[in-house]
Amino acid sequence: MQRRAALSLLASSPVLLSCRSGAVGSGGEAPVVRTEGLVRSAEPLGFQWKTLDPFLFCVHHDDHYPAGNEELGPHASLAGRNLGSDFVLRDGYRMYHGQVVPGFPEHPHRGFETVTVVRRGLVDHSDSLGAAARYGGGDVQWLTAGGGIVHAEMFPLLDESNENPLELFQIWMNLPAVDKLVPAHFSMLWNETIPRRTVLDSNGKGTELRVIAGRFGDATAPSPPPKSWAAHRDSDVAIWTIRMPAEARFVLPPARPGTNRMLYYFAGRDARIGGETYPGSRGLELRPDVSVPIQNGVEESEFLLLQARPIGEPIVQHGPFVMNTREEIEKAYVDYRATGFGGWPWKRSDPVHAHEPRFARHADGRVERAG
């Protein structure tokens, strides 16, 4: 997507203004509100999930792409799709903003962070600083957009003989005013470095946790980027995935008082959480300062936990710019038009990295290899 097209798309996005430690909902079916107990509220999960300050956005991409072609796109007809803005699930997948390869071509960010947790498949990152990466299969990219960056996130389909499933969480986390304009920076949290712990219940059933951010017992997550809200002392940020076998029991330990805490029950049939039974596909706001018992039902269940102490500052969002005032949003547009946040050094708006293994090449030339 060229800069003019990106600006046109941003111009049609709504401006959201708030000062909150509360939630941004996903719309659709009305939430079930609970004022007592361990679960404060629960609502069905749509495409975009309800989040609490400092989290701005969370979406679960789960696409079942077919075999790939020589251009790393789908080896299938794309007729009938609204290419460039294909968000309707058809034949098990979406192209999103991709025209050849699915994904999100060149687009800007300022004022917040993206945390991309890839459970299956691959993501090819390219940005305006000249950095690039390919990650997936449990890897996480944590990007502080800060003062501004343009990047592309494409989903290359490398397997030409079999299907190419992709599953990831894209999470947006706000930055406090003091860090809104820090230099852009990303960290790679490779699958092999993310700690896992298995907790056995009295029947020997093991609940597995992956600690992407924060700490669980003796397991401490890899360091986030240095200017992340998660790097601030006492931010109480935690990003965990939790997998429970059928009929397993687990007790979610307490967070600090005043922390915002959401538990997303995204896979499974039913589970008893905090003393009440919920069907799968629910987002639950939890009371933070107490332990929450979970008893799984008859099928395996999976959860995503997002928690953090709220930033509690005004939020003005226009598309992929998140600042504290309307004037700062206007300045973001001026800066983007003038500088392109570093320009775009790639020949295509949707670059992919051929058949490279997982890697990260940073703006300073440093190269990381997974494993």
For each residue, the residues with C-beta under 8 A, 3 or more apart:
1: 5 6 9 97 105 106 107 349
2: 5 6 106 349
3: 6 7 106 336 337 340 344
4: 7 8
5: 1 2 8 9
6: 1 2 3 9 10 106 107 108 150
7: 3 4 10 11 333 336 337
8: 4 5 11 12
9: 1 5 6 12 13 107 319
10: 6 7 13 108 318 319 320 321 333
11: 7 8
12: 8 9
13: 9 10 318 319
14: 318
15: 316 317 318 326 329
16: 24 315 316 317 318
17: 314 315 316 326
18: 314 315
19: 312 313 314 315
20: 23 53 310 312 315
21: 52 53 260 310 312
22: 52 53
23: 20 50 51 52 285
24: 16 50 51 56 57
25: 31 43 50
26: 43 45 46 47 48 49 50 283
27: 46 48
28: 44 46
29: 43 44 46
30: 43
31: 25 41 42 43 50
32: 41 42 43
33: 41
34: 37 39 40 41 42
35: 40
36:
37: 34 40 274 275 276 287
38: 273 274 275 286 287 290 292
39: 34 42 273 274 276 278 284 285 286 287 292
40: 34 35 37 285 286 287
41: 31 32 33 34 284 285
42: 31 32 34 39 278 282 283 284 285
43: 25 26 29 30 31 32 50 282 283
44: 28 29 281 282 283
45: 26 49 60 264 265 266 281 282 283
46: 26 27 28 29 49
47: 26 59 87
48: 26 27 57 58 59
49: 26 45 46 58 59 60 262 264 283
50: 23 24 25 26 31 43 262 283 285
51: 23 24 55 56 57 58 172 262 306
52: 21 22 23 55 260 261 262 285 306 310
53: 20 21 22 174 260 308 310 311 312 315
54: 173 174 229 260 308 309 310 311
55: 51 52 58 171 172 173 174 260 262 306 308
56: 24 51 112 172 173 174 315 317 322
57: 24 48 51 170 171 172
58: 48 49 51 55 169 170 171 172 264 304 306
59: 47 48 49 169 170
60: 45 49 167 168 169 264 266 304
61: 166 167 168 169 170
62: 166 167
63: 92 93 94 102 121 155 165 166 167
64: 92 93 163 165
65: 68 74 92 93 102 121 155 157 163 164 165 166
66: 74 75 76 91 93 157 163 164
67: 74 75 157 159 160 161 162 163 164
68: 65 72 73 74 75 156 157 158 159 160 164
69: 72 73 74 75 157 160
70: 160
71: 100 101
72: 68 69 101 156 157 158 352
73: 68 69 98 100 101 102 157
74: 65 66 67 68 69 78 93 95 102 157
75: 66 67 68 69 157 160
76: 66 91
77:
78: 74 81 83 95
79:
80: 90
81: 78 86 88 90 95
82: 85 86 88
83: 78 86 95 98 99
84: 97 99
85: 82 97
86: 81 82 83 90 94 95 96 97 98
87: 47 94 96
88: 81 82 94
89: 92 93 94
90: 80 81 86 93 94
91: 66 76
92: 63 64 65 89
93: 63 64 65 66 74 89 90 102 166
94: 63 86 87 88 89 90 102
95: 74 78 81 83 86 98 99 102
96: 86 87 102 103 104
97: 1 84 85 86 103 104 105 107
98: 73 83 86 95 101 102 103 104 105 154 155 350
99: 83 84 95 105 350
100: 71 73 350
101: 71 72 73 98 154 155 156 157 350 352
102: 63 65 73 74 93 94 95 96 98 154 155 157 166
103: 96 97 98 123 124 152 153 154 155 350
104: 96 97 98 107 152 153 154
105: 1 97 98 99 152 154 348 349 350
106: 1 2 3 6 150 151 152 344 346 349 350
107: 1 6 9 97 104 150 151 152 320
108: 6 10 148 149 150 320 321 336 341
109: 112 114 143 145 148 149 150 151 320 321
110: 145 146 147 148 149 180 181 320 321 322 323 332 335 336 341
111: 145 146 174 175 180 181 321 322 323 328 332
112: 56 109 145 172 173 174 175 322
113: 142 143 144 145 172 173 174 175 225 228 229
114: 109 141 142 143 145 170 171 172 173
115: 140 141 142 143 169 170 171 172 173 212 213 239
116: 123 140 141 142 143 153 168 169 170 171
117: 140 168 169 171 212 239 241
118: 121 122 123 135 136 137 138 139 140 141 166 167 168
119: 137 138 167 168 169
120: 136 137 165 166 167 168
121: 63 65 118 136 137 155 164 165 166 167 168
122: 118 134 135 136 137 155 156 158 166 358
123: 103 116 118 133 134 135 136 141 153 154 155 168
124: 103 132 133 134 152 153 154 155 156 351 352 353
125: 131 132 133 134 135 141 151 152 153 186 360
126: 131 132 151 152 154 346 351
127: 130 131 132 149 150 151 152 184 342 363
128: 149 150 151 340 341 342 343 344 345
129: 149 184 342 363
130: 127 342 345 363
131: 125 126 127 186 360 361 362 363
132: 124 125 126 127 351 353 359 360 361
133: 123 124 125 141 186 188 359 360 361
134: 122 123 124 125 156 353 356 357 358 359 360
135: 118 122 123 125 139 140 141 188 190 358 360 370
136: 118 120 121 122 123 139 358
137: 118 119 120 121 122 191 358
138: 118 119 191 194 210
139: 118 135 136 188 189 190 191 358 370
140: 115 116 117 118 135 188 189 194 212
141: 114 115 116 118 123 125 133 135 186 187 188 189
142: 113 114 115 116 186 187 188 189 224 225 228
143: 109 113 114 115 116 149 151 184 185 186 225
144: 113 175 179 182 184 185 186 225 227 228
145: 109 110 111 112 113 114 148 149 184
146: 110 111 149 175 179 180 181 182 183 184 185 227
147: 110 180 181 182 183 184 341
148: 108 109 110 145 184 332 335 336 339 341 342
149: 108 109 110 127 128 129 143 145 146 184 341 342
150: 6 106 107 108 109 127 128 340 341 342 344
151: 106 107 109 125 126 127 128 143
152: 103 104 105 106 107 124 125 126 127 346 349 350 351
153: 103 104 116 123 124 125
154: 98 101 102 103 104 105 123 124 126 350 351 352
155: 63 65 98 101 102 103 121 122 123 124 166
156: 68 72 101 122 124 134 352 353
157: 65 66 67 68 69 72 73 74 75 101 102 164
158: 68 72 122 164 355
159: 67 68 162 163 164
160: 67 68 69 70 75
161: 67
162: 67 159
163: 64 65 66 67 159
164: 65 66 67 68 121 157 158 159
165: 63 64 65 120 121
166: 61 62 63 65 93 102 118 120 121 122 155
167: 60 61 62 63 118 119 120 121
168: 60 61 116 117 118 119 120 121 123
169: 58 59 60 61 115 116 117 119 304
170: 57 58 59 61 114 115 116
171: 55 57 58 114 115 116 117 239 306
172: 51 55 56 57 58 112 113 114 115 322
173: 54 55 56 112 113 114 115 228 229 230 237 308
174: 53 54 55 56 111 112 113 229 311 313 315 322
175: 111 112 113 144 146 179 180 182 227 228 229 311 322
176: 179 180 229 232 311 313
177: 180 313 324
178:
179: 144 146 175 176 182 227 229
180: 110 111 146 147 175 176 177 323 324 328
181: 110 111 146 147
182: 144 146 147 175 179 185 227
183: 146 147
184: 127 129 143 144 145 146 147 148 149 341
185: 143 144 146 182 225 226 227
186: 125 131 133 141 142 143 144 225 360 362
187: 141 142 222 223 224 225
188: 133 135 139 140 141 142 360 368 370
189: 139 140 141 142 193 194 212 221 222
190: 135 139 193 194 358 368 370 371
191: 137 138 139 194 370
192: 370 371
193: 189 190 222
194: 138 140 189 190 191 210 211 212 221 222
195: 210 211 219 220 221
196: 208 209 210 211 219
197: 208 209 211 216 217 218 219
198: 206 207 208 209
199: 206 207 209 250
200: 204 205 206
201: 204 205 206 207 248 249 250
202: 249
203: 247 248 249
204: 200 201
205: 200 201 244 245 247 248 249
206: 198 199 200 201 245 248
207: 198 199 201 242 243 244 245 248 249 250
208: 196 197 198 242 243
209: 196 197 198 199 216 219 240 241 242 243
210: 138 194 195 196 240 241
211: 194 195 196 197 214 215 216 219 220 221 238 240
212: 115 117 140 189 194 221 239 240 241
213: 115 221 224 230 237 238 239 240
214: 211 221 230 236 237 238 239 240 307
215: 211 219 220 221 238
216: 197 209 211 219 238 240 253
217: 197
218: 197
219: 195 196 197 209 211 215 216
220: 195 211 215
221: 189 194 195 211 212 213 214 215 224 239
222: 187 189 193 194
223: 187 226 231
224: 142 187 213 221 228 230 231 237
225: 113 142 143 144 185 186 187 228 231
226: 185 223 231
227: 144 146 175 179 182 185 231
228: 113 142 144 173 175 224 225 231 232 237
229: 54 113 173 174 175 176 179 232 235 237 308 311
230: 173 213 214 224 235 237 308
231: 223 224 225 226 227 228 235
232: 176 228 229 235
233:
234: 256 309
235: 229 230 231 232 308 309
236: 214 255 256 259 307 308 309
237: 173 213 214 224 228 229 230 307 308 309
238: 211 213 214 215 216 255 305 306 307 308
239: 115 117 171 212 213 214 221 304 305 306
240: 209 210 211 212 213 214 216 304 305
241: 117 209 210 212 302 303 304 305
242: 207 208 209 250 302 303 304 305
243: 207 208 209 300 301 302
244: 205 207 248 250 268 271 294 296 300 301 302 303
245: 205 206 207 248 296 300
246: 296 297 298 299 300
247: 203 205 295 296 297 298
248: 201 203 205 206 207 244 245 295 296
249: 201 202 203 205 207 293 294 295 296
250: 199 201 207 242 244 293 294 296
251: 291 292 293 294
252: 263 286 291 292 293 294 305
253: 216 291
254: 288 289 290 291
255: 236 238 259 261 288 289 307
256: 234 236 259 288 289 309
257: 288 289
258: 288 309 310
259: 236 255 256 288 289 307 308 309
260: 21 52 53 54 55 285 288 307 308 309 310
261: 52 255 285 286 287 288 305 306 307
262: 49 50 51 52 55 283 284 285 286 305 306 307
263: 252 273 283 284 286 292 303 304 305
264: 45 49 58 60 282 283 284 303 304 305 306
265: 45 268 271 273 278 280 281 282 283 284 301 302 303
266: 45 60 280 281 302 303 304
267: 280 300 301 302
268: 244 265 271 280 296 297 299 300 301 302
269: 279 280 297 298 299 301
270: 277 278 279 280 297 298
271: 244 265 268 277 278 280 294 295 296 297 301
272: 275 276 277 278 293 294 295 297
273: 38 39 263 265 276 277 278 284 292 293 294 295
274: 37 38 39 284 286 287 292 293
275: 37 38 272 293
276: 37 39 272 273
277: 270 271 272 273 297
278: 39 42 265 270 271 272 273 282 284
279: 269 270 282
280: 265 266 267 268 269 270 271 301
281: 44 45 265 266
282: 42 43 44 45 264 265 278 279
283: 26 42 43 44 45 49 50 262 263 264 265
284: 39 41 42 262 263 264 265 273 274 278
285: 23 39 40 41 42 50 52 260 261 262
286: 38 39 40 252 261 262 263 274 292
287: 37 38 39 40 261 274 290 292
288: 254 255 256 257 258 259 260 261 307
289: 254 255 256 257 259
290: 38 254 287
291: 251 252 253 254
292: 38 39 251 252 263 273 274 286 287
293: 249 250 251 252 272 273 274 275
294: 244 249 250 251 252 271 272 273 303
295: 247 248 249 271 272 273
296: 244 245 246 247 248 249 250 268 271 299 300 301
297: 246 247 268 269 270 271 272 277 301
298: 246 247 269 270
299: 246 268 269 296
300: 243 244 245 246 267 268 296
301: 243 244 265 267 268 269 271 280 296 297
302: 241 242 243 244 265 266 267 268
303: 241 242 244 263 264 265 266 294
304: 58 60 169 239 240 241 242 263 264 266
305: 238 239 240 241 242 252 261 262 263 264
306: 51 52 55 58 171 238 239 261 262 264
307: 214 236 237 238 255 259 260 261 262 288
308: 53 54 55 173 229 230 235 236 237 238 259 260
309: 54 234 235 236 237 256 258 259 260
310: 20 21 52 53 54 258 260
311: 53 54 174 175 176 229
312: 19 20 21 53
313: 19 174 176 177 324
314: 17 18 19 324 325
315: 16 17 18 19 20 53 56 174 322 324
316: 15 16 17 322 323 324 325 326 328 329
317: 15 16 56 321 322 323
318: 10 13 14 15 16 321 329 332
319: 9 10 13
320: 10 107 108 109 110
321: 10 108 109 110 111 317 318 329 332 333
322: 56 110 111 112 172 174 175 315 316 317
323: 110 111 180 316 317 328 329 332
324: 177 180 313 314 315 316 328
325: 314 316 328 329
326: 15 17 316 329 330
327: 330 331
328: 111 180 316 323 324 325 331 332
329: 15 316 318 321 323 325 326 332 333
330: 326 327 333 334
331: 327 328 334 335
332: 110 111 148 318 321 323 328 329 335 336
333: 7 10 321 329 330 336 337
334: 330 331 337 338
335: 110 148 331 332 338 339 341
336: 3 7 108 110 148 332 333 339 340 341
337: 3 7 333 334
338: 334 335
339: 148 335 336 342 343
340: 3 128 150 336 343 344
341: 108 110 128 147 148 149 150 184 335 336
342: 127 128 129 130 148 149 150 339
343: 128 339 340
344: 3 106 128 150 340 349
345: 128 130
346: 106 126 152 349 351
347: 351
348: 105 351
349: 1 2 105 106 152 344 346
350: 98 99 100 101 103 105 106 152 154
351: 124 126 132 152 154 346 347 348
352: 72 101 124 154 156
353: 124 132 134 156 356 359
354:
355: 158
356: 134 353 359
357: 134 369 370
358: 122 134 135 136 137 139 190 369 370 371
359: 132 133 134 353 356 367 368 369 370
360: 125 131 132 133 134 135 186 188 367 368
361: 131 132 133 365 366 367 368
362: 131 186 365 366 367 368
363: 127 129 130 131
364:
365: 361 362
366: 361 362
367: 359 360 361 362
368: 188 190 359 360 361 362
369: 357 358 359
370: 135 139 188 190 191 192 357 358 359
371: 190 192 358
